[in-house]
């Protein structure tokens, strides 16, 4: 699993987590990210796909669109409270 910690506006933090072996490489999370945070990883998983990674984590607003569009539940956001 890959992950990236991002600082959110308002002082909070979040983590973008990718379960790489679940990813089939459809690219929905990359295409629909309004802040262009994600890109295809150079790594290849067991399914022969290039899973996403946080190319621009500082731009992430933790909107959650990536996890909403993922048909395989391979990406999700964990917001950390009080950090």
PDB file of N, CA, C and O in Angstrom:
ATOM      1  N   UNK A   1       0.847  -1.168   0.000  1.00  0.00           N
ATOM      2  CA  UNK A   1       0.000   0.000   0.000  1.00  0.00           C
ATOM      3  C   UNK A   1       0.889   1.226   0.000  1.00  0.00           C
ATOM      4  O   UNK A   1       1.870   1.300   0.740  1.00  0.00           O
ATOM      5  N   UNK A   2       0.535   2.186  -0.839  1.00  0.00           N
ATOM      6  CA  UNK A   2       1.268   3.447  -0.828  1.00  0.00           C
ATOM      7  C   UNK A   2       0.410   4.490  -0.131  1.00  0.00           C
ATOM      8  O   UNK A   2      -0.816   4.384  -0.099  1.00  0.00           O
ATOM      9  N   UNK A   3       1.064   5.492   0.424  1.00  0.00           N
ATOM     10  CA  UNK A   3       0.325   6.561   1.076  1.00  0.00           C
ATOM     11  C   UNK A   3       1.130   7.840   1.039  1.00  0.00           C
ATOM     12  O   UNK A   3       2.357   7.830   0.933  1.00  0.00           O
ATOM     13  N   UNK A   4       0.407   8.938   1.130  1.00  0.00           N
ATOM     14  CA  UNK A   4       1.022  10.259   1.174  1.00  0.00           C
ATOM     15  C   UNK A   4       0.267  11.075   2.203  1.00  0.00           C
ATOM     16  O   UNK A   4      -0.964  11.093   2.199  1.00  0.00           O
ATOM     17  N   UNK A   5       0.987  11.750   3.082  1.00  0.00           N
ATOM     18  CA  UNK A   5       0.370  12.631   4.064  1.00  0.00           C
ATOM     19  C   UNK A   5       0.317  14.028   3.480  1.00  0.00           C
ATOM     20  O   UNK A   5       1.299  14.522   2.925  1.00  0.00           O
ATOM     21  N   UNK A   6      -0.843  14.660   3.613  1.00  0.00           N
ATOM     22  CA  UNK A   6      -1.026  15.994   3.056  1.00  0.00           C
ATOM     23  C   UNK A   6      -1.501  16.952   4.135  1.00  0.00           C
ATOM     24  O   UNK A   6      -2.271  16.571   5.016  1.00  0.00           O
ATOM     25  N   UNK A   7      -1.045  18.183   4.067  1.00  0.00           N
ATOM     26  CA  UNK A   7      -1.499  19.237   4.971  1.00  0.00           C
ATOM     27  C   UNK A   7      -2.714  19.897   4.334  1.00  0.00           C
ATOM     28  O   UNK A   7      -2.691  20.258   3.157  1.00  0.00           O
ATOM     29  N   UNK A   8      -3.773  20.052   5.119  1.00  0.00           N
ATOM     30  CA  UNK A   8      -5.003  20.635   4.612  1.00  0.00           C
ATOM     31  C   UNK A   8      -5.130  22.083   5.037  1.00  0.00           C
ATOM     32  O   UNK A   8      -4.553  22.508   6.038  1.00  0.00           O
ATOM     33  N   UNK A   9      -5.890  22.828   4.263  1.00  0.00           N
ATOM     34  CA  UNK A   9      -6.184  24.197   4.671  1.00  0.00           C
ATOM     35  C   UNK A   9      -6.919  24.149   5.991  1.00  0.00           C
ATOM     36  O   UNK A   9      -7.753  23.268   6.199  1.00  0.00           O
ATOM     37  N   UNK A  10      -6.636  25.056   6.871  1.00  0.00           N
ATOM     38  CA  UNK A  10      -7.244  25.046   8.187  1.00  0.00           C
ATOM     39  C   UNK A  10      -6.389  24.303   9.197  1.00  0.00           C
ATOM     40  O   UNK A  10      -6.780  24.170  10.357  1.00  0.00           O
ATOM     41  N   UNK A  11      -5.234  23.821   8.779  1.00  0.00           N
ATOM     42  CA  UNK A  11      -4.296  23.217   9.709  1.00  0.00           C
ATOM     43  C   UNK A  11      -4.407  21.722   9.919  1.00  0.00           C
ATOM     44  O   UNK A  11      -3.558  21.150  10.603  1.00  0.00           O
ATOM     45  N   UNK A  12      -5.409  21.061   9.367  1.00  0.00           N
ATOM     46  CA  UNK A  12      -5.542  19.616   9.546  1.00  0.00           C
ATOM     47  C   UNK A  12      -4.623  18.841   8.615  1.00  0.00           C
ATOM     48  O   UNK A  12      -3.907  19.423   7.800  1.00  0.00           O
ATOM     49  N   UNK A  13      -4.653  17.540   8.747  1.00  0.00           N
ATOM     50  CA  UNK A  13      -3.862  16.667   7.881  1.00  0.00           C
ATOM     51  C   UNK A  13      -4.739  15.526   7.399  1.00  0.00           C
ATOM     52  O   UNK A  13      -5.750  15.193   8.017  1.00  0.00           O
ATOM     53  N   UNK A  14      -4.335  14.937   6.291  1.00  0.00           N
ATOM     54  CA  UNK A  14      -5.026  13.775   5.745  1.00  0.00           C
ATOM     55  C   UNK A  14      -3.990  12.874   5.097  1.00  0.00           C
ATOM     56  O   UNK A  14      -2.877  13.302   4.792  1.00  0.00           O
ATOM     57  N   UNK A  15      -4.367  11.634   4.893  1.00  0.00           N
ATOM     58  CA  UNK A  15      -3.502  10.685   4.190  1.00  0.00           C
ATOM     59  C   UNK A  15      -4.253  10.132   2.999  1.00  0.00           C
ATOM     60  O   UNK A  15      -5.416   9.744   3.107  1.00  0.00           O
ATOM     61  N   UNK A  16      -3.574  10.099   1.856  1.00  0.00           N
ATOM     62  CA  UNK A  16      -4.105   9.449   0.661  1.00  0.00           C
ATOM     63  C   UNK A  16      -3.535   8.037   0.680  1.00  0.00           C
ATOM     64  O   UNK A  16      -2.318   7.854   0.654  1.00  0.00           O
ATOM     65  N   UNK A  17      -4.401   7.054   0.723  1.00  0.00           N
ATOM     66  CA  UNK A  17      -3.934   5.665   0.783  1.00  0.00           C
ATOM     67  C   UNK A  17      -4.387   4.922  -0.464  1.00  0.00           C
ATOM     68  O   UNK A  17      -5.540   5.027  -0.882  1.00  0.00           O
ATOM     69  N   UNK A  18      -3.461   4.169  -1.052  1.00  0.00           N
ATOM     70  CA  UNK A  18      -3.744   3.388  -2.248  1.00  0.00           C
ATOM     71  C   UNK A  18      -3.422   1.927  -1.963  1.00  0.00           C
ATOM     72  O   UNK A  18      -2.297   1.596  -1.589  1.00  0.00           O
ATOM     73  N   UNK A  19      -4.403   1.064  -2.139  1.00  0.00           N
ATOM     74  CA  UNK A  19      -4.182  -0.379  -2.039  1.00  0.00           C
ATOM     75  C   UNK A  19      -3.818  -0.825  -3.455  1.00  0.00           C
ATOM     76  O   UNK A  19      -4.686  -1.149  -4.266  1.00  0.00           O
ATOM     77  N   UNK A  20      -2.536  -0.833  -3.724  1.00  0.00           N
ATOM     78  CA  UNK A  20      -2.034  -0.998  -5.083  1.00  0.00           C
ATOM     79  C   UNK A  20      -2.481  -2.295  -5.748  1.00  0.00           C
ATOM     80  O   UNK A  20      -2.734  -2.302  -6.953  1.00  0.00           O
ATOM     81  N   UNK A  21      -2.585  -3.372  -5.016  1.00  0.00           N
ATOM     82  CA  UNK A  21      -2.945  -4.656  -5.626  1.00  0.00           C
ATOM     83  C   UNK A  21      -4.419  -4.732  -6.025  1.00  0.00           C
ATOM     84  O   UNK A  21      -4.797  -5.602  -6.810  1.00  0.00           O
ATOM     85  N   UNK A  22      -5.251  -3.842  -5.502  1.00  0.00           N
ATOM     86  CA  UNK A  22      -6.659  -3.801  -5.914  1.00  0.00           C
ATOM     87  C   UNK A  22      -6.862  -3.027  -7.204  1.00  0.00           C
ATOM     88  O   UNK A  22      -7.856  -3.231  -7.901  1.00  0.00           O
ATOM     89  N   UNK A  23      -5.946  -2.157  -7.524  1.00  0.00           N
ATOM     90  CA  UNK A  23      -6.095  -1.236  -8.653  1.00  0.00           C
ATOM     91  C   UNK A  23      -6.022  -1.968  -9.984  1.00  0.00           C
ATOM     92  O   UNK A  23      -5.138  -2.797 -10.198  1.00  0.00           O
ATOM     93  N   UNK A  24      -6.970  -1.651 -10.889  1.00  0.00           N
ATOM     94  CA  UNK A  24      -6.929  -2.222 -12.231  1.00  0.00           C
ATOM     95  C   UNK A  24      -6.443  -1.214 -13.266  1.00  0.00           C
ATOM     96  O   UNK A  24      -6.402  -1.512 -14.459  1.00  0.00           O
ATOM     97  N   UNK A  25      -6.073  -0.014 -12.801  1.00  0.00           N
ATOM     98  CA  UNK A  25      -5.488   0.983 -13.690  1.00  0.00           C
ATOM     99  C   UNK A  25      -6.480   1.727 -14.554  1.00  0.00           C
ATOM    100  O   UNK A  25      -6.108   2.219 -15.619  1.00  0.00           O
ATOM    101  N   UNK A  26      -7.732   1.828 -14.134  1.00  0.00           N
ATOM    102  CA  UNK A  26      -8.749   2.505 -14.951  1.00  0.00           C
ATOM    103  C   UNK A  26      -8.484   4.001 -15.086  1.00  0.00           C
ATOM    104  O   UNK A  26      -8.857   4.606 -16.090  1.00  0.00           O
ATOM    105  N   UNK A  27      -7.843   4.604 -14.080  1.00  0.00           N
ATOM    106  CA  UNK A  27      -7.498   6.014 -14.148  1.00  0.00           C
ATOM    107  C   UNK A  27      -8.589   6.977 -13.750  1.00  0.00           C
ATOM    108  O   UNK A  27      -8.402   8.187 -13.869  1.00  0.00           O
ATOM    109  N   UNK A  28      -9.740   6.483 -13.274  1.00  0.00           N
ATOM    110  CA  UNK A  28     -10.830   7.374 -12.871  1.00  0.00           C
ATOM    111  C   UNK A  28     -10.379   8.348 -11.788  1.00  0.00           C
ATOM    112  O   UNK A  28     -10.694   9.536 -11.847  1.00  0.00           O
ATOM    113  N   UNK A  29      -9.643   7.847 -10.802  1.00  0.00           N
ATOM    114  CA  UNK A  29      -9.194   8.715  -9.705  1.00  0.00           C
ATOM    115  C   UNK A  29      -8.282   9.818 -10.224  1.00  0.00           C
ATOM    116  O   UNK A  29      -8.336  10.949  -9.740  1.00  0.00           O
ATOM    117  N   UNK A  30      -7.457   9.499 -11.192  1.00  0.00           N
ATOM    118  CA  UNK A  30      -6.535  10.477 -11.779  1.00  0.00           C
ATOM    119  C   UNK A  30      -7.312  11.491 -12.611  1.00  0.00           C
ATOM    120  O   UNK A  30      -7.103  12.698 -12.490  1.00  0.00           O
ATOM    121  N   UNK A  31      -8.202  10.993 -13.450  1.00  0.00           N
ATOM    122  CA  UNK A  31      -8.959  11.849 -14.362  1.00  0.00           C
ATOM    123  C   UNK A  31      -9.895  12.820 -13.647  1.00  0.00           C
ATOM    124  O   UNK A  31     -10.028  13.971 -14.063  1.00  0.00           O
ATOM    125  N   UNK A  32     -10.541  12.367 -12.581  1.00  0.00           N
ATOM    126  CA  UNK A  32     -11.558  13.185 -11.920  1.00  0.00           C
ATOM    127  C   UNK A  32     -11.049  13.991 -10.736  1.00  0.00           C
ATOM    128  O   UNK A  32     -11.835  14.690 -10.097  1.00  0.00           O
ATOM    129  N   UNK A  33      -9.774  13.917 -10.425  1.00  0.00           N
ATOM    130  CA  UNK A  33      -9.218  14.730  -9.336  1.00  0.00           C
ATOM    131  C   UNK A  33      -9.195  16.185  -9.786  1.00  0.00           C
ATOM    132  O   UNK A  33      -8.487  16.522 -10.735  1.00  0.00           O
ATOM    133  N   UNK A  34      -9.964  17.062  -9.117  1.00  0.00           N
ATOM    134  CA  UNK A  34     -10.026  18.457  -9.564  1.00  0.00           C
ATOM    135  C   UNK A  34      -8.722  19.224  -9.338  1.00  0.00           C
ATOM    136  O   UNK A  34      -8.500  20.259  -9.966  1.00  0.00           O
ATOM    137  N   UNK A  35      -7.868  18.733  -8.457  1.00  0.00           N
ATOM    138  CA  UNK A  35      -6.620  19.431  -8.148  1.00  0.00           C
ATOM    139  C   UNK A  35      -5.396  18.807  -8.823  1.00  0.00           C
ATOM    140  O   UNK A  35      -4.273  19.265  -8.615  1.00  0.00           O
ATOM    141  N   UNK A  36      -5.611  17.766  -9.628  1.00  0.00           N
ATOM    142  CA  UNK A  36      -4.520  17.090 -10.348  1.00  0.00           C
ATOM    143  C   UNK A  36      -3.422  16.588  -9.401  1.00  0.00           C
ATOM    144  O   UNK A  36      -2.230  16.772  -9.646  1.00  0.00           O
ATOM    145  N   UNK A  37      -3.862  15.954  -8.321  1.00  0.00           N
ATOM    146  CA  UNK A  37      -2.943  15.429  -7.313  1.00  0.00           C
ATOM    147  C   UNK A  37      -2.323  14.110  -7.757  1.00  0.00           C
ATOM    148  O   UNK A  37      -1.147  13.857  -7.493  1.00  0.00           O
ATOM    149  N   UNK A  38      -3.096  13.277  -8.422  1.00  0.00           N
ATOM    150  CA  UNK A  38      -2.681  11.908  -8.723  1.00  0.00           C
ATOM    151  C   UNK A  38      -2.121  11.750 -10.129  1.00  0.00           C
ATOM    152  O   UNK A  38      -2.440  12.512 -11.041  1.00  0.00           O
ATOM    153  N   UNK A  39      -1.272  10.730 -10.274  1.00  0.00           N
ATOM    154  CA  UNK A  39      -0.748  10.342 -11.579  1.00  0.00           C
ATOM    155  C   UNK A  39      -0.473   8.846 -11.524  1.00  0.00           C
ATOM    156  O   UNK A  39      -0.490   8.244 -10.450  1.00  0.00           O
ATOM    157  N   UNK A  40      -0.219   8.246 -12.687  1.00  0.00           N
ATOM    158  CA  UNK A  40       0.108   6.820 -12.732  1.00  0.00           C
ATOM    159  C   UNK A  40       1.507   6.589 -12.170  1.00  0.00           C
ATOM    160  O   UNK A  40       2.443   7.321 -12.492  1.00  0.00           O
ATOM    161  N   UNK A  41       1.637   5.582 -11.343  1.00  0.00           N
ATOM    162  CA  UNK A  41       2.919   5.191 -10.782  1.00  0.00           C
ATOM    163  C   UNK A  41       3.728   4.444 -11.845  1.00  0.00           C
ATOM    164  O   UNK A  41       3.143   3.792 -12.710  1.00  0.00           O
ATOM    165  N   UNK A  42       5.046   4.524 -11.800  1.00  0.00           N
ATOM    166  CA  UNK A  42       5.853   3.716 -12.721  1.00  0.00           C
ATOM    167  C   UNK A  42       5.836   2.230 -12.332  1.00  0.00           C
ATOM    168  O   UNK A  42       6.194   1.369 -13.136  1.00  0.00           O
ATOM    169  N   UNK A  43       5.415   1.937 -11.088  1.00  0.00           N
ATOM    170  CA  UNK A  43       5.348   0.541 -10.633  1.00  0.00           C
ATOM    171  C   UNK A  43       4.179  -0.192 -11.307  1.00  0.00           C
ATOM    172  O   UNK A  43       3.186   0.426 -11.694  1.00  0.00           O
ATOM    173  N   UNK A  44       4.311  -1.485 -11.437  1.00  0.00           N
ATOM    174  CA  UNK A  44       3.257  -2.327 -11.999  1.00  0.00           C
ATOM    175  C   UNK A  44       2.839  -3.321 -10.925  1.00  0.00           C
ATOM    176  O   UNK A  44       3.686  -3.974 -10.315  1.00  0.00           O
ATOM    177  N   UNK A  45       1.529  -3.437 -10.690  1.00  0.00           N
ATOM    178  CA  UNK A  45       1.048  -4.376  -9.680  1.00  0.00           C
ATOM    179  C   UNK A  45       0.834  -5.764 -10.284  1.00  0.00           C
ATOM    180  O   UNK A  45       1.127  -5.982 -11.459  1.00  0.00           O
ATOM    181  N   UNK A  46       0.330  -6.692  -9.491  1.00  0.00           N
ATOM    182  CA  UNK A  46       0.139  -8.072  -9.933  1.00  0.00           C
ATOM    183  C   UNK A  46      -0.911  -8.191 -11.043  1.00  0.00           C
ATOM    184  O   UNK A  46      -0.931  -9.178 -11.778  1.00  0.00           O
ATOM    185  N   UNK A  47      -1.780  -7.186 -11.161  1.00  0.00           N
ATOM    186  CA  UNK A  47      -2.803  -7.190 -12.206  1.00  0.00           C
ATOM    187  C   UNK A  47      -2.276  -6.608 -13.518  1.00  0.00           C
ATOM    188  O   UNK A  47      -2.992  -6.567 -14.518  1.00  0.00           O
ATOM    189  N   UNK A  48      -1.023  -6.160 -13.505  1.00  0.00           N
ATOM    190  CA  UNK A  48      -0.435  -5.569 -14.699  1.00  0.00           C
ATOM    191  C   UNK A  48      -0.794  -4.112 -14.894  1.00  0.00           C
ATOM    192  O   UNK A  48      -0.634  -3.573 -15.990  1.00  0.00           O
ATOM    193  N   UNK A  49      -1.280  -3.466 -13.844  1.00  0.00           N
ATOM    194  CA  UNK A  49      -1.711  -2.069 -13.914  1.00  0.00           C
ATOM    195  C   UNK A  49      -0.715  -1.158 -13.216  1.00  0.00           C
ATOM    196  O   UNK A  49       0.039  -1.589 -12.344  1.00  0.00           O
ATOM    197  N   UNK A  50      -0.724   0.081 -13.606  1.00  0.00           N
ATOM    198  CA  UNK A  50       0.057   1.123 -12.943  1.00  0.00           C
ATOM    199  C   UNK A  50      -0.884   1.827 -11.965  1.00  0.00           C
ATOM    200  O   UNK A  50      -1.711   2.629 -12.400  1.00  0.00           O
ATOM    201  N   UNK A  51      -0.788   1.558 -10.665  1.00  0.00           N
ATOM    202  CA  UNK A  51      -1.675   2.212  -9.706  1.00  0.00           C
ATOM    203  C   UNK A  51      -1.332   3.693  -9.561  1.00  0.00           C
ATOM    204  O   UNK A  51      -0.234   4.112  -9.928  1.00  0.00           O
ATOM    205  N   UNK A  52      -2.257   4.484  -9.032  1.00  0.00           N
ATOM    206  CA  UNK A  52      -1.972   5.906  -8.859  1.00  0.00           C
ATOM    207  C   UNK A  52      -1.031   6.166  -7.695  1.00  0.00           C
ATOM    208  O   UNK A  52      -0.867   5.328  -6.808  1.00  0.00           O
ATOM    209  N   UNK A  53      -0.423   7.330  -7.713  1.00  0.00           N
ATOM    210  CA  UNK A  53       0.347   7.814  -6.578  1.00  0.00           C
ATOM    211  C   UNK A  53       0.127   9.317  -6.486  1.00  0.00           C
ATOM    212  O   UNK A  53      -0.298   9.947  -7.455  1.00  0.00           O
ATOM    213  N   UNK A  54       0.413   9.889  -5.328  1.00  0.00           N
ATOM    214  CA  UNK A  54       0.215  11.326  -5.119  1.00  0.00           C
ATOM    215  C   UNK A  54       1.411  12.086  -5.679  1.00  0.00           C
ATOM    216  O   UNK A  54       2.434  12.233  -5.009  1.00  0.00           O
ATOM    217  N   UNK A  55       1.275  12.564  -6.903  1.00  0.00           N
ATOM    218  CA  UNK A  55       2.337  13.313  -7.559  1.00  0.00           C
ATOM    219  C   UNK A  55       2.454  14.720  -6.979  1.00  0.00           C
ATOM    220  O   UNK A  55       3.557  15.252  -6.852  1.00  0.00           O
ATOM    221  N   UNK A  56       1.317  15.322  -6.628  1.00  0.00           N
ATOM    222  CA  UNK A  56       1.269  16.672  -6.076  1.00  0.00           C
ATOM    223  C   UNK A  56       0.479  16.671  -4.762  1.00  0.00           C
ATOM    224  O   UNK A  56      -0.585  17.287  -4.697  1.00  0.00           O
ATOM    225  N   UNK A  57       0.961  16.005  -3.730  1.00  0.00           N
ATOM    226  CA  UNK A  57       0.166  15.876  -2.501  1.00  0.00           C
ATOM    227  C   UNK A  57      -0.163  17.205  -1.839  1.00  0.00           C
ATOM    228  O   UNK A  57      -1.176  17.319  -1.150  1.00  0.00           O
ATOM    229  N   UNK A  58       0.682  18.214  -2.040  1.00  0.00           N
ATOM    230  CA  UNK A  58       0.436  19.517  -1.415  1.00  0.00           C
ATOM    231  C   UNK A  58      -0.822  20.190  -1.970  1.00  0.00           C
ATOM    232  O   UNK A  58      -1.357  21.101  -1.339  1.00  0.00           O
ATOM    233  N   UNK A  59      -1.300  19.758  -3.133  1.00  0.00           N
ATOM    234  CA  UNK A  59      -2.499  20.337  -3.744  1.00  0.00           C
ATOM    235  C   UNK A  59      -3.784  19.661  -3.269  1.00  0.00           C
ATOM    236  O   UNK A  59      -4.873  20.165  -3.541  1.00  0.00           O
ATOM    237  N   UNK A  60      -3.682  18.541  -2.573  1.00  0.00           N
ATOM    238  CA  UNK A  60      -4.862  17.774  -2.153  1.00  0.00           C
ATOM    239  C   UNK A  60      -5.700  18.558  -1.137  1.00  0.00           C
ATOM    240  O   UNK A  60      -5.172  19.131  -0.184  1.00  0.00           O
ATOM    241  N   UNK A  61      -7.013  18.567  -1.365  1.00  0.00           N
ATOM    242  CA  UNK A  61      -7.951  19.196  -0.441  1.00  0.00           C
ATOM    243  C   UNK A  61      -8.760  18.155   0.325  1.00  0.00           C
ATOM    244  O   UNK A  61      -9.641  18.514   1.106  1.00  0.00           O
ATOM    245  N   UNK A  62      -8.475  16.879   0.114  1.00  0.00           N
ATOM    246  CA  UNK A  62      -9.184  15.757   0.745  1.00  0.00           C
ATOM    247  C   UNK A  62     -10.671  15.791   0.427  1.00  0.00           C
ATOM    248  O   UNK A  62     -11.501  15.500   1.288  1.00  0.00           O
ATOM    249  N   UNK A  63     -11.010  16.148  -0.814  1.00  0.00           N
ATOM    250  CA  UNK A  63     -12.413  16.223  -1.228  1.00  0.00           C
ATOM    251  C   UNK A  63     -13.060  14.845  -1.306  1.00  0.00           C
ATOM    252  O   UNK A  63     -14.274  14.721  -1.147  1.00  0.00           O
ATOM    253  N   UNK A  64     -12.262  13.812  -1.550  1.00  0.00           N
ATOM    254  CA  UNK A  64     -12.782  12.452  -1.582  1.00  0.00           C
ATOM    255  C   UNK A  64     -13.310  11.986  -2.929  1.00  0.00           C
ATOM    256  O   UNK A  64     -13.850  10.884  -3.019  1.00  0.00           O
ATOM    257  N   UNK A  65     -13.173  12.786  -3.978  1.00  0.00           N
ATOM    258  CA  UNK A  65     -13.654  12.350  -5.290  1.00  0.00           C
ATOM    259  C   UNK A  65     -12.926  11.105  -5.784  1.00  0.00           C
ATOM    260  O   UNK A  65     -13.527  10.246  -6.428  1.00  0.00           O
ATOM    261  N   UNK A  66     -11.649  11.009  -5.487  1.00  0.00           N
ATOM    262  CA  UNK A  66     -10.885   9.833  -5.929  1.00  0.00           C
ATOM    263  C   UNK A  66     -11.504   8.549  -5.387  1.00  0.00           C
ATOM    264  O   UNK A  66     -11.663   7.573  -6.120  1.00  0.00           O
ATOM    265  N   UNK A  67     -11.853   8.553  -4.102  1.00  0.00           N
ATOM    266  CA  UNK A  67     -12.423   7.338  -3.521  1.00  0.00           C
ATOM    267  C   UNK A  67     -13.854   7.098  -3.993  1.00  0.00           C
ATOM    268  O   UNK A  67     -14.288   5.948  -4.067  1.00  0.00           O
ATOM    269  N   UNK A  68     -14.587   8.147  -4.311  1.00  0.00           N
ATOM    270  CA  UNK A  68     -15.951   7.984  -4.813  1.00  0.00           C
ATOM    271  C   UNK A  68     -15.984   7.385  -6.210  1.00  0.00           C
ATOM    272  O   UNK A  68     -16.887   6.612  -6.532  1.00  0.00           O
ATOM    273  N   UNK A  69     -15.003   7.734  -7.047  1.00  0.00           N
ATOM    274  CA  UNK A  69     -14.987   7.241  -8.421  1.00  0.00           C
ATOM    275  C   UNK A  69     -14.301   5.891  -8.586  1.00  0.00           C
ATOM    276  O   UNK A  69     -14.466   5.251  -9.624  1.00  0.00           O
ATOM    277  N   UNK A  70     -13.541   5.442  -7.602  1.00  0.00           N
ATOM    278  CA  UNK A  70     -12.803   4.183  -7.741  1.00  0.00           C
ATOM    279  C   UNK A  70     -13.750   2.982  -7.680  1.00  0.00           C
ATOM    280  O   UNK A  70     -14.364   2.736  -6.642  1.00  0.00           O
ATOM    281  N   UNK A  71     -13.876   2.229  -8.784  1.00  0.00           N
ATOM    282  CA  UNK A  71     -14.783   1.077  -8.785  1.00  0.00           C
ATOM    283  C   UNK A  71     -14.258  -0.102  -7.970  1.00  0.00           C
ATOM    284  O   UNK A  71     -15.018  -1.016  -7.649  1.00  0.00           O
ATOM    285  N   UNK A  72     -12.983  -0.093  -7.637  1.00  0.00           N
ATOM    286  CA  UNK A  72     -12.381  -1.217  -6.915  1.00  0.00           C
ATOM    287  C   UNK A  72     -12.060  -0.906  -5.461  1.00  0.00           C
ATOM    288  O   UNK A  72     -11.457  -1.725  -4.767  1.00  0.00           O
ATOM    289  N   UNK A  73     -12.460   0.273  -4.996  1.00  0.00           N
ATOM    290  CA  UNK A  73     -12.187   0.697  -3.616  1.00  0.00           C
ATOM    291  C   UNK A  73     -10.697   0.595  -3.298  1.00  0.00           C
ATOM    292  O   UNK A  73     -10.309   0.157  -2.215  1.00  0.00           O
ATOM    293  N   UNK A  74      -9.882   1.003  -4.247  1.00  0.00           N
ATOM    294  CA  UNK A  74      -8.432   0.884  -4.108  1.00  0.00           C
ATOM    295  C   UNK A  74      -7.778   2.150  -3.572  1.00  0.00           C
ATOM    296  O   UNK A  74      -6.584   2.140  -3.272  1.00  0.00           O
ATOM    297  N   UNK A  75      -8.534   3.245  -3.443  1.00  0.00           N
ATOM    298  CA  UNK A  75      -7.973   4.499  -2.950  1.00  0.00           C
ATOM    299  C   UNK A  75      -8.943   5.111  -1.951  1.00  0.00           C
ATOM    300  O   UNK A  75     -10.158   5.071  -2.142  1.00  0.00           O
ATOM    301  N   UNK A  76      -8.390   5.680  -0.879  1.00  0.00           N
ATOM    302  CA  UNK A  76      -9.241   6.335   0.106  1.00  0.00           C
ATOM    303  C   UNK A  76      -8.450   7.396   0.858  1.00  0.00           C
ATOM    304  O   UNK A  76      -7.219   7.406   0.862  1.00  0.00           O
ATOM    305  N   UNK A  77      -9.198   8.284   1.492  1.00  0.00           N
ATOM    306  CA  UNK A  77      -8.628   9.403   2.245  1.00  0.00           C
ATOM    307  C   UNK A  77      -8.926   9.190   3.722  1.00  0.00           C
ATOM    308  O   UNK A  77     -10.054   8.862   4.090  1.00  0.00           O
ATOM    309  N   UNK A  78      -7.928   9.375   4.558  1.00  0.00           N
ATOM    310  CA  UNK A  78      -8.099   9.325   6.013  1.00  0.00           C
ATOM    311  C   UNK A  78      -7.785  10.712   6.556  1.00  0.00           C
ATOM    312  O   UNK A  78      -6.645  11.172   6.492  1.00  0.00           O
ATOM    313  N   UNK A  79      -8.809  11.374   7.093  1.00  0.00           N
ATOM    314  CA  UNK A  79      -8.609  12.699   7.678  1.00  0.00           C
ATOM    315  C   UNK A  79      -8.228  12.528   9.131  1.00  0.00           C
ATOM    316  O   UNK A  79      -8.841  11.738   9.849  1.00  0.00           O
ATOM    317  N   UNK A  80      -7.229  13.256   9.566  1.00  0.00           N
ATOM    318  CA  UNK A  80      -6.748  13.187  10.940  1.00  0.00           C
ATOM    319  C   UNK A  80      -7.252  14.424  11.680  1.00  0.00           C
ATOM    320  O   UNK A  80      -7.005  15.555  11.260  1.00  0.00           O
ATOM    321  N   UNK A  81      -7.943  14.202  12.756  1.00  0.00           N
ATOM    322  CA  UNK A  81      -8.492  15.304  13.541  1.00  0.00           C
ATOM    323  C   UNK A  81      -7.488  15.761  14.585  1.00  0.00           C
ATOM    324  O   UNK A  81      -6.734  14.961  15.137  1.00  0.00           O
ATOM    325  N   UNK A  82      -7.492  17.037  14.840  1.00  0.00           N
ATOM    326  CA  UNK A  82      -6.669  17.584  15.912  1.00  0.00           C
ATOM    327  C   UNK A  82      -5.182  17.536  15.667  1.00  0.00           C
ATOM    328  O   UNK A  82      -4.404  17.636  16.616  1.00  0.00           O
ATOM    329  N   UNK A  83      -4.762  17.388  14.435  1.00  0.00           N
ATOM    330  CA  UNK A  83      -3.327  17.337  14.138  1.00  0.00           C
ATOM    331  C   UNK A  83      -2.889  18.663  13.599  1.00  0.00           C
ATOM    332  O   UNK A  83      -1.713  18.843  13.281  1.00  0.00           O
TER     333      UNK A  83
END
